[in-house]
Amino acid sequence: MGIASYAITSIPDHKWAISHDGKVEGDYLTREAAFEAAVAAASLAIREGHAIQISAPGFSVTGEKAMPAAR
């Protein structure tokens, strides 16, 4: 089996998408929402026997600030 790779990427209008198999799909409001969708897709790929990779840019790339911790 091959490697299923998912990359969280920014798209116009301050939104996020997932790049997989050369296609950029999705329209998520947050990086976290895109990540959760990528994990769900990766879970299916693991069941099929694929190795997986998930990547997401950090704050230094996106210019975002960390969200305050929940209290």
N, C-alpha and C positions, 0 to 999 in steps of 0.2 A: 504494500500500500504506500501511497505517497504522503506528502505533508500537506495538510490543510492549513493555510496561512490566512489570518484575519488581521487587518491593520485598520485601526481607528484613524480617521482622517478628517480634517476640517473642510467644510464646504461653505459657499457664500452664505451670507446672512447670519453668521455666527452660529452655524449648526454643524452637526457631525454626521458622518456616514461610515460604512464599513467597506473596505476594499478587499475583495476575495476573487480569485481566479480572473484577474484583470478587469473586473467590473466594480464600480463604486455604486453601492446601493444603500438606501435608507435615508432618513431625514429626521435625525434625533436632536432634541433641544440641548442635551448635555452629553459630555464625554462619557459619563457614567451610564447613561441609557444606551449609548452605542456599545459600550463594553458589555453590558448585560446581554444585549442581543447577540453579540459575537460569541459570548460564552455559551449561550443556548445552541447556536449553530455548531460550535466546536464540540459540544457534548454529543451531538448526532454523529459527527465525523469520527469521534473516538469509538463509538459503538460499532462503526463500520470498519474499524481497524486502522484508521489513519493516525499518523503522528500529527500534532497540532502546534501552531505558533499563534500567539495573540500579542499584538503590540499596540501601544497607545502613547501619544506624545505627552511629555511632562510639562509642567508649568513653564519651564525655561523656554520651551518651544512655542507654547500657545499664548504666553503673556497673561494667563489667568492668575488669579490669586487663590490660595487655599481656602476652602470653606471652613468656617469656624466649627469646632467640635460641638456635637450635641451635648446638652447638659441635662 
